[in-house]
Amino acid sequence: MTLELEECIKDAVEESMKEYIQSNEYVQQKQQINSMLQTFRTGLSDEQKQQLNTMLNAISNCDSLFASEAYLHGVVEGIALRGKVVTE
């Protein structure tokens, strides 16, 4: 697969997931997480807060890359499966 096509598919994930990201369930879940983090941060020193931010950013980046790859693989495998089913 060409890199251009791969990037195009990965760029489509936001538009594809827009309805889910805007859903009440997702928004509430994000708010709960942010509330828990805010409560946890109140007991930390400035250095610990920075360390926590660094760790959370690393986790977020790792999860984002995984989700992007999973979406790409899902699209590619879906196209391949559709081609297989349609030709049979």
N, C-alpha and C positions, 0 to 999 in steps of 0.2 A: 504494500500500500504506500502511496506517495505521502511524503510528509505534509504536503499541502492539504490533501484530503483528510489526513489524521487531524490536523489542526482545525479544519472546518467542522469536523464531527465534534471535537472537544469544545469548540466555541459554541456549539448548539445546545450544550447541556443546560446553560442558564435559562434559555428560552423554553426548552423542553420541560424544565422543572419549575417554571415560574408559578404555576398554579399551586404546587405543593409548598413552595417557599412562602407563598402568601396565605396559606391555609391557617385557620385559627389554631389548629393543633400544633403546627410547627412554630408559629409565632409565640404561643404560650410556653412551649417547651424551651425555646431560646430565652424567653423572659425569666423562666424559673432558673435556668442555668446561670444567667447573668446575676440574678439575685443571690444565689448561693455563692458565686464567686465574690461578689461585693461584700457579703457577710464574712467570708473567709479572709479576704484581704485586710479587713479592719484590724486584725490581730497581728499583722506582719510588719516587719521593719521595711524601710524603703528598699533596702538591698534584697530582701526576701520577695518583695512585690516585683522587682525587676526580674529576679530568677524565675518566679512563677510565670510572668509574662513571656519570658523566653521559652519556657517549657510549653506553655499553652500554644504559642505561635508555631513551635516545631510540631506539636501534635496536630494542629489545624492544617498546616502545610502538608504533612504526611497523609492525613485523611483526605484532603482535597485532591492530591495526586492519585490516591487509590480510587476515589470516586470517579475522577476523570478517566482513568484507565479502564475501570469497570464499565463506564458508559460506552467508551470506544469499543471495547470487546463485545458488549451487548449489541451494539449497532451492527458491527461486522458479522457476528455470529447469527444475528437475526436475518441479515441480508443473505448469508450463505444458506441458512435453513429454508428461507422462503424460496430461494432458487432451487433447492433440492426438492422441496415439496411440490412446487409448481411444475417441475419437469417430470415428476413421477406419475 
